[in-house]
Amino acid sequence: MSSEPDGAPRVEGTYNFRAVPAFRVPGGALRSARLYRSDALHELTRDGRQTLEGLGIALIVDLRDDEEAQNASGPNGERSVSVRVPVFRGADPAELIRGHGGFSLAAMYRSILRERGDALATAVGRIADAKRGAVLVHCTAGKDRTGLVIALVLAALGVAEYDILRDYAESQPRLEGEWAERMLQATPLTPDITLSQARVLISRSDPDDLRHALEFVRTAFGSASEYLHAHGLSAEQSDRLRDRLLAPSPGLREPGGGLYRY
């Protein structure tokens, strides 16, 4: 099995598949190989399917709309349980950007956070409620919708913002080149969307865009956890998310003798 420079498996037929790293958090760290993120899976090769199946992924959370998924034809080979949580719900991403002044990913992310918070919280809840194995979250590029869901999970678990932004930034070098050119050829340009703007939508993952989104969450709701709870994530799901994804460091104990709970 071939692997990426960081040791993660290379899944043939994807461009932006990777494990969410075992980042440190206060009192512990994320469990390794429990949460993955990716672009769409419809072009998985036979070897790619075998690699994916070998990772123990029991749940795939697909953030695309039904029509978007149908338009991406081809064998997907998914044997895991797959659930769809459509974030855009038929909206044009460019319309989400223009709806809040200026053409930028930061504007689109604010729009998604304002108008699709229920879908984002539902996706996080799906991760929390998974009964076994690892979870994979994906959309088309694995960058924007997936980026927001993963960022909210990591922020809610106490991962440092620097690490969240570093993980997000890894998408751009993976999507530039062949994947981006193919997507550009399939994207109809209009007078409202220039070629350079289309490139931003398709492949850019500048950390500043996600930083502004996280600032919006903190300013409007106080924290990622409070944002998710305000949009439907229950306290029980929040606890399950921590139990599923966090591994406390041994020896850290509360004053009363119990282990710290983060």
N, C-alpha and C positions, 0 to 999 in steps of 0.2 A: 504493500500500500504506500503510495507516495504521500508526502506531507508538505505542509507549508513551512516557511522558515522558523516559525515559532513552535513547530512540532504538531500542530493541529492537522487532522487528516485533510487531504485534498479530495473533494467530492467532484468527480468528473461530471460535467454538464451544468455546473454552477460556477459563478464568478465571485460571489460575495458570501459564500458559506464560511462560517467560523464559529468556534466556541466562544461564549462570553468568558473572559478570563476569570480566574479565581482571585479577584481583587480582595485586598485587605479591607476590613471594616472594624470599627471599634469592638474589641473583644473577640475577634475571629476573622473569618474570611469566607468568601463564597465557596461553595462546594465546586470542585472541578467537574467538567463534563456533565453538568445537569441542565444547562441552558445554552441553546444554540440559536443563531440568527442566519438568515440566508436571503438570497434573491429567489425568484420563482424556480420550481423544481421540474417543470414540464420537459426540460431537455436533458434530464439525467440519463447518463449512459448506463449500460449494464453494470459496469464496474462502480459507477457512482451510486447506483441503487444498493449494491452490495455493501459499499462503504457506509452508506446512510443506515442501513439495517443493522450493521455491526456496532453502531454507536448506542444502541439501546434506546432510541427515540420512540417513545410510546405515544406522544401527542404532538400533532402539528397544528399550530394556530396560523391560519391563512387570513391575512388582513385585506385581501382583495375583494372587490365586488364580484358577484356572480358573472356578469357580462365580461368583465376584465379577465377572469379566470378562463372562461370559455374561449375567448379570443386567443389565449395562449395555448394553442393546440399542441398535441404531441403526448407520448406516453409519460406518465409521471411515476409509475411504479411504487406508489406510496402504500406500504402495508400497515403503517401506523394509523391510529385513529386521527382523522383530520376534521377540524371544526373551522368554520368561516366566521370571522368577525369583521364585516365590511366597515372600514373607517371612512372612506369617501362617500359611501352610499350614493353613488352615481354622480357626484359633483366633479367638475373638471378642476384639476389641481391649479390650473392657471386662474380660474375664477376665484378660488380660495385666496390666492395671492392678491389679485386685484381688489378683492373685497375689503382689504384692510390697509390700503394705501402703499403703493410702491411694489416693485417686482423683486422679490427676494425670497429665499427659502425661509428666512426668519419670519417674514410676514405670513407665509403659508403655515408655518408651525404654530404661530399664534392663533391663526384661524382654526386650525385643527383642534388646538387645546381649548379654544372658546366654544366651538360648535360641535365637536365630536368627542367630548370628554366621556360620555357614557360608553362609547365604543372602546376607547382606550382603557377605561376601567374594567370593562368586560373582558378584554384580552388579558389584562393582568390577572383578573379573577380566574380565567381558564388555566393560566400557569399555576396559580395557587392550588386549584382544585384537582390537578392531575394526580391520579391515583398511584402511578408507578413510573419508573424510568425517567428519561430525560425529555425535555420539551424543546421543540424547534418553532421559532416565530419567523414568518417570512411575509413579504409582499411581492412586488414585481422586481424592484431593485434591491430590497433589503436595506434601504437607506433612510427613507423619510418616515413612513408609518412605523416600520420596524424600529427605526432609530428612536422615535418618541416612546414607543412601548418599552423598549429595553432601557432607555434613559430613566423613565419613571420608575421601573423596577429597581434599578441600581440606586437611584437617589433615595427611594423609600427604604432601602436596606442599609443606607449609610455609607455607600461607596463615595469616595472623594470625587468632587466635580472634575478634577484634572483627569482622573482615570476614565470617567464617563465620556469626556470629550475626546480623549485619546482613542477609546474604542470606536466612537462614532467616526472619527477622522479616517479610520482604516478603510472605509468603503470607497472613497474616491480613487485611490490607486488601483483598486480591484476592478472598478467599473470603467475607468478610462480605457480607451483603445477599442478593441473589437466589440465589446458589449455596447459601449456608448455609440459607436458608429452604426451598428445594426439598429439600435433603438431610434437614432436620428433618422435613418432611412424610412422607418415605419411611422414616424411622427409627422402628421401633416402640419406644415407651417402656415400661419395666417398672418394678416397684417398686425395682429395684436401680439404675436409671439415671434420674436426674431430668432435667428439661429443661435446666437450667443445665449439668449434666455432659455432656449430649449436645452442647451448643454448644461446650464445650471440645474434645471429640473431633473435631468437625466442622471448626471454623474457627480455633481458637486457635493462635498460633505465638509465644508469649512467649519471648524469648531465654533467660530463666533456665532454662526446661525443657531446652533443648539444651545450655546451659552445664553443667548437672548431668550430662547424658549424657557430655559430653566429659571432665568430671572423673572419672567412673567409668572411662572408657577409660584415662586416664592413670594413675589409682591402681592399677587391676587389671593393666594390661599395659605401662605405661611410655609408650606413644605410640600414635597411630592406626596407624602402619605395623606396629608389633609386634602390635597387635590383629588386623589383617588377615592377617598372616603366620601367627598362631596359629590362624586359622580357615580356612586353605587357600590364601591368595594366595601365589603363588610369587615368589621373588626376580626371576625373569625377567619376570613380569607387572608387578611393581613398577617395573622398569626401563622396560618398554614404556609404562606409565602416564605416567611422567615424560616420555619421548620424545614421546608423543602430545599431552600437554597443556601442557608447559612450553616457553617460549621464552626461552632465556638472554639476558641483556643482552650486547650486543657489547662486546668489550674486556676482559671479566672473565676472567682467566687464572690457572691454578694456578702455583705457584712454578716448576714444571718446564716451564712454557710451554703446557700444554694448557688447554682451557677447563674452568672449574669445572663439576662435575656435581652437580646438586641433585635 
